[in-house]
């Protein structure tokens, strides 16, 4: 056993005690002010640092993002080289989401600075990096570019420009960045597959997680294929368990074929689909079952890459849950009728 793993495990096990309890989440759902509840938890660090810089509602997003960033740095601060490369590749998805936001802003003609609170970056330390590649200054410099082409050229420094450059001329004509978005996703999963290594011999569940996540992404893409440009196969990720031919059947036959292909029960999603005709419920149900399976498995693995993944996934879910609760309160929605909120709550409460 690498002693580095043991040190990280001990640190993350201690930090895990700071995840919000069911009672605290229920207090927020029950009507207590979210920031008032959070200021007496580990979120108090971000609330104290950021309250003078941002006002509600932006403050909520900034606090949640900065908290995720800070504790992710805790999880990735000192890892064995092979493990660290994979984890950094995993959390590079937040760089990618930021890049998508910036690209969208250029095609829509508004400055990202208006939505700075949405960027998943470190808002606490101006010089700190978040996902290991790009800092807040990097994002601010990229945002200053006047066009999609300028953004892509600036991204060569971080490896993303080469992925996106072939689509620049097409985007100039169509103002449609969908192919860039797909290219970023494909590059992300290819990077994960490339960076994964067996280090201690206990990493099999993480590899299974990675392969299943590709299947989930492909199934969701197939469900939404009616709105995609190009043929379906161009939008799919290779490397999953489910053959591409089976994924294509979902696009042709509809969501009713998902249980047979995946072995997952989708009764609740199918019921809503029959009533409302919305495929989004299948996306929610697929991700719910996926997280329920792997979070419990990773949590029980002890000193391993799996437990590090548990910690990061649990952080992500808590952030998603709190942001969705805030969204329902801000817009006066009935939380009990928001499927995504209830799905995430079900996963978190099961832990």
C-alpha positions in Angstrom: 0.0 0.0 0.0 1.4 3.4 -1.1 1.7 5.6 2.0 0.5 8.5 -0.1 -2.9 6.8 -0.5 -3.2 6.3 3.2 -2.5 10.0 3.9 -5.0 11.2 1.3 -7.6 8.6 2.6 -7.2 9.9 6.2 -7.6 13.5 5.1 -10.7 12.8 3.0 -12.3 10.5 5.6 -12.0 13.4 8.0 -13.4 15.9 5.5 -16.3 13.5 4.7 -17.7 14.2 8.1 -18.4 17.8 6.8 -20.9 16.7 4.2 -24.3 18.1 4.9 -26.5 15.8 7.0 -30.0 14.8 6.0 -31.4 17.0 8.8 -29.5 20.1 7.4 -30.8 19.4 3.9 -34.3 18.9 5.2 -34.0 22.3 7.1 -33.3 24.1 3.9 -36.0 22.2 2.0 -38.4 23.1 4.9 -37.9 26.8 4.4 -34.8 27.9 6.4 -32.6 30.3 4.7 -29.9 28.4 2.8 -27.0 30.6 3.5 -27.9 30.9 7.2 -27.8 27.1 7.4 -24.6 26.8 5.4 -22.6 29.5 7.3 -22.3 27.1 10.3 -20.9 24.3 8.1 -17.8 23.9 6.0 -19.4 26.3 3.5 -18.8 29.1 6.1 -15.3 29.6 4.7 -16.6 30.6 1.3 -19.6 32.6 2.7 -17.2 34.7 4.8 -14.8 35.2 1.9 -17.3 36.0 -0.7 -20.2 37.8 0.9 -18.5 41.2 0.5 -17.9 40.6 -3.2 -21.2 39.1 -4.4 -24.9 39.6 -3.5 -27.7 37.1 -3.6 -28.6 35.4 -5.9 -25.2 35.3 -7.5 -23.6 34.7 -4.1 -25.2 31.3 -3.8 -23.7 30.0 -7.1 -20.2 31.4 -6.3 -20.2 29.9 -2.8 -21.2 26.5 -4.1 -18.7 26.5 -6.9 -15.9 27.8 -4.7 -16.6 25.2 -2.0 -16.5 22.4 -4.6 -13.2 23.9 -5.9 -11.6 24.1 -2.5 -12.4 20.6 -1.4 -11.5 19.1 -4.8 -8.1 20.6 -4.3 -8.0 18.9 -0.9 -8.7 15.6 -2.7 -6.1 16.1 -5.4 -3.4 17.8 -3.5 -1.0 14.9 -3.1 -1.6 11.7 -5.0 0.6 9.0 -6.6 1.6 10.1 -10.1 -0.6 7.5 -12.0 -3.6 8.2 -9.8 -3.1 11.9 -10.0 -3.1 11.9 -13.8 -6.5 10.1 -13.9 -8.1 12.3 -11.2 -6.9 15.5 -13.0 -8.3 14.1 -16.2 -11.6 13.5 -14.5 -12.0 16.9 -13.0 -10.9 18.6 -16.3 -14.6 18.3 -17.1 -15.0 21.5 -15.2 -12.5 23.2 -17.5 -14.5 21.9 -20.4 -17.8 23.1 -19.0 -16.2 26.6 -18.6 -15.0 26.5 -22.2 -18.4 25.6 -23.4 -19.9 28.5 -21.5 -17.3 30.9 -23.0 -17.9 29.5 -26.6 -21.6 29.9 -26.1 -21.2 33.5 -25.0 -19.2 34.4 -28.1 -21.9 32.9 -30.4 -24.7 34.6 -28.5 -22.9 37.9 -28.2 -22.8 38.5 -24.5 -19.8 38.7 -22.1 -19.0 35.8 -19.8 -18.2 38.5 -17.1 -22.0 38.9 -16.7 -22.1 35.2 -15.7 -18.8 34.9 -13.9 -20.6 33.3 -11.0 -21.4 30.3 -13.2 -17.7 29.5 -14.0 -16.4 26.5 -12.0 -13.2 28.2 -10.9 -11.5 29.1 -7.7 -13.2 32.4 -6.6 -11.3 32.5 -3.3 -7.7 32.7 -4.3 -7.2 34.8 -7.5 -3.9 32.9 -8.3 -5.1 29.4 -7.6 -5.9 26.8 -10.2 -8.9 24.6 -10.0 -8.7 21.7 -12.3 -5.0 21.7 -12.8 -4.8 23.4 -16.2 -6.5 26.8 -16.1 -6.6 29.5 -13.5 -9.1 32.3 -13.1 -6.7 34.7 -14.9 -6.6 32.3 -17.8 -10.4 32.3 -18.1 -10.5 36.1 -17.8 -7.9 36.5 -20.6 -9.7 34.0 -22.8 -13.0 35.8 -22.2 -11.5 39.0 -23.6 -11.1 37.4 -27.0 -13.6 38.9 -29.4 -14.6 35.8 -31.3 -14.9 32.0 -31.2 -11.8 31.8 -33.3 -9.9 34.0 -30.8 -11.0 31.7 -28.0 -9.9 28.6 -29.9 -6.5 30.1 -30.6 -6.0 31.0 -27.0 -7.0 27.4 -26.0 -4.0 25.8 -27.9 -2.0 26.5 -24.8 -4.1 24.1 -22.8 -4.5 21.4 -25.5 -8.1 22.2 -26.4 -7.4 24.4 -29.4 -6.2 21.4 -31.4 -9.5 19.7 -30.7 -11.6 22.7 -31.7 -9.7 24.3 -34.6 -11.2 22.2 -37.3 -14.7 23.5 -36.6 -13.9 27.2 -36.5 -14.9 28.0 -40.1 -18.1 26.1 -39.8 -19.0 27.9 -36.6 -18.3 31.2 -38.3 -21.0 30.4 -40.9 -23.6 28.7 -38.8 -23.1 30.1 -35.3 -23.6 26.6 -34.1 -21.1 25.2 -31.7 -22.7 21.7 -31.3 -19.8 19.9 -33.1 -17.3 21.7 -30.8 -19.2 20.5 -27.8 -19.2 16.9 -29.0 -15.5 17.1 -29.8 -14.7 18.3 -26.3 -16.8 15.5 -24.8 -15.1 12.8 -27.0 -11.7 14.2 -26.1 -12.6 14.2 -22.4 -13.6 10.5 -22.4 -10.6 9.5 -24.6 -8.3 11.3 -22.1 -9.9 9.4 -19.2 -9.4 6.0 -20.9 -5.8 7.0 -21.7 -4.9 8.1 -18.2 -6.5 5.2 -16.3 -3.8 2.9 -14.8 -3.9 0.0 -12.4 -1.7 1.1 -9.5 -2.6 -0.9 -6.4 -4.8 -3.5 -8.1 -8.0 -2.2 -6.5 -8.9 0.1 -9.3 -11.3 -2.3 -11.2 -14.5 -0.6 -9.9 -13.2 2.8 -11.1 -12.6 1.4 -14.6 -16.1 -0.1 -14.5 -17.5 3.3 -13.5 -15.7 4.9 -16.4 -17.0 2.4 -19.0 -20.5 2.6 -17.6 -20.4 6.5 -17.7 -19.6 6.2 -21.4 -22.7 4.0 -21.9 -24.9 6.5 -19.9 -23.6 9.4 -22.0 -24.2 7.5 -25.3 -27.7 6.4 -24.3 -28.7 10.0 -23.4 -27.2 11.2 -26.7 -29.3 8.6 -28.6 -32.4 9.7 -26.7 -31.8 13.3 -27.8 -30.6 12.3 -31.3 -33.4 14.1 -33.1 -31.8 17.4 -32.4 -28.2 16.5 -33.3 -26.3 17.6 -36.4 -24.6 14.9 -38.4 -25.2 11.1 -38.0 -25.6 9.6 -34.6 -22.3 7.7 -34.6 -20.3 10.9 -34.9 -21.8 12.0 -31.6 -21.1 8.8 -29.6 -18.1 7.9 -27.4 -16.2 4.6 -28.1 -15.2 2.5 -25.2 -18.4 1.6 -23.5 -19.9 -1.9 -22.9 -23.0 -1.4 -25.0 -22.2 -1.7 -28.7 -22.8 1.3 -30.9 -25.4 -0.8 -32.8 -27.4 -1.3 -29.7 -27.2 2.4 -28.9 -28.6 3.2 -32.3 -31.6 0.9 -31.6 -32.6 3.3 -28.8 -32.6 6.2 -31.3 -34.9 4.1 -33.6 -37.1 2.3 -31.1 -37.3 4.9 -28.4 -36.6 4.8 -24.6 -38.7 1.6 -24.1 -35.6 -0.4 -25.2 -33.4 1.0 -22.5 -34.3 -1.5 -19.7 -33.5 -4.5 -22.0 -30.2 -3.0 -23.1 -29.0 -1.8 -19.7 -30.7 -4.2 -17.2 -31.9 -1.1 -15.3 -35.5 -0.7 -14.1 -36.9 2.5 -15.6 -40.6 2.1 -14.5 -40.9 5.6 -13.1 -39.3 7.3 -16.1 -41.4 5.2 -18.5 -44.6 6.2 -16.6 -43.8 9.9 -17.0 -42.8 9.4 -20.6 -46.1 7.8 -21.5 -47.9 10.6 -19.7 -45.9 13.6 -20.9 -43.7 12.3 -23.7 -40.5 13.7 -22.1 -37.2 11.8 -22.5 -35.5 14.0 -19.9 -36.8 11.8 -17.2 -34.8 8.8 -18.5 -31.7 10.9 -18.3 -32.5 11.7 -14.7 -33.3 8.1 -13.9 -30.2 6.7 -15.6 -27.9 9.1 -13.7 -29.7 8.3 -10.4 -29.2 4.5 -10.8 -25.6 5.0 -11.9 -24.7 7.2 -8.9 -26.6 4.9 -6.4 -24.5 2.0 -7.7 -21.1 3.5 -7.6 -21.2 5.9 -4.7 -22.0 3.2 -2.2 -19.4 0.9 -3.8 -16.7 3.5 -3.8 -17.5 4.6 -0.2 -16.9 1.1 1.1 -13.6 0.5 -0.7 -11.4 2.0 2.0 -7.9 3.2 1.1 -8.1 3.4 -2.7 -8.7 5.4 -5.8 -12.4 4.4 -5.4 -12.7 6.4 -2.1 -11.1 9.4 -3.7 -13.7 9.2 -6.5 -16.5 8.8 -3.9 -15.4 12.0 -2.2 -15.4 14.0 -5.5 -18.7 12.5 -6.7 -20.3 13.2 -3.3 -19.1 16.8 -3.5 -20.6 17.2 -7.0 -23.9 15.8 -5.9 -24.2 18.0 -2.9 -23.4 21.0 -5.0 -26.1 20.0 -7.6 -28.6 19.3 -4.9 -28.1 22.7 -3.1 -28.1 24.6 -6.4 -31.4 22.9 -7.5 -33.0 23.6 -4.1 -32.0 27.2 -4.4 -33.4 27.4 -7.9 -36.8 26.0 -6.8 -36.9 28.5 -3.9 -35.9 31.5 -6.0 -38.5 30.8 -8.7 -41.2 29.6 -6.3 -41.4 26.0 -7.6 -42.7 23.1 -5.7 -39.5 21.1 -4.8 -41.5 17.9 -4.5 -42.4 18.2 -8.3 -38.8 18.7 -9.5 -37.6 15.3 -10.7 -33.9 16.1 -10.8 -33.9 17.4 -7.2 -35.7 14.3 -5.9 -33.4 12.0 -7.8 -30.3 13.6 -6.3 -31.8 13.7 -2.9 -32.6 10.0 -3.1 -29.0 9.2 -3.9 -27.6 11.4 -1.2 -30.0 10.2 1.5 -29.1 6.6 0.7 -25.5 7.2 1.8 
